[in-house]
Amino acid sequence: MNLSDIYQRFSRFTQNNAPALLTTVGVVGTITTAYLTGVASFHAARIIDEEQFQIDHDGARVRPYTLTLKDKAILVWPEFIPAVGTACLTVGAIIAANRVSSRRAAALASAYSLSERALEQYKQKVVQHMGEKKERVIRDEIAQDNFDACMSDKNEIIIAGDGEVLMHDAYSDRYFKFTVEGLKKAVNDTVYQILKVDGFASVNDFYARTPLAGTQAGDFMGWKDDRPMDIQITTVMTPDQRPAVSFTFHPFPGPKYHREH
């Protein structure tokens, strides 16, 4: 392996891990700045003390004059150069990490939009060439496959009373018990939030209206009023041949859904 290969590997490593590396520099720089500031303050206090106080002929410490703030600054400023330099490096690393993360987030949002558009075009072509009924059959089979995969490790499946049925959220791949009326109300309330209240809603806003707990990514994905949420409901069968409900969001939630003021 020659130096060129080593440099290229190092360059790729730093580019791929830039946010983590810059954040590490920021953390280490913060600690180092605090340490160097403490050391500089200790040295500065000693320098000022030695300058202000002198030893007379009797060996006593006397204070012939008092230094002004300007005099003290001129006297000790070199002691703080390392701390200031480290602080500037730390601030620069934090700003750079934020910029890199912002650019990557923007790139991911752009890639998501392109993928969503391509998927929508594909679905339209499937409907156009195969018809809505065959497209629905394909969608139902996919929903059944996803539901079976989700339930494959469950030993018992219960459909409760009072109108509650087993439901499968295809987006987060979780199952829960809820009523169909409750599910529709959760959708309607979320759409109302989007169109009449805030102009947007997150996935976790919808989950908060269901028995499902919010997810880590749920606060970062959502819908705006130009494309409010809806769901596509599919009936699936449990392994013991009981009906259940599987649903998916349509359109899919996207990043940067907040309305810009």
Buried (B, 14 or more C-beta within 10 A) or exposed (E): EEEEEEEEEEEEEEEEEBBEBBBEBBEBBBEBBEEBBEBBBEBBEEBBEEBBEEEEEEEEEEEEEEBEEEBBEEBBEEBBEBBBEBBEBBBBBBEBBBEBBEEEEEEEBEEBEEEBEEEEEEBEEBBEEEEEEEBBEEBBEBBBEBBBEBBEEEEEEEEEEEEBBBBBBBBBEBBBBBBBEBBEEBBEBBBEBBEEEBBBBBBBBBBBBBEBEBBEEBEBBBBBBEBBBEBEBBEBEBEEEEEBBBBBBEEBBBBBBBEEE
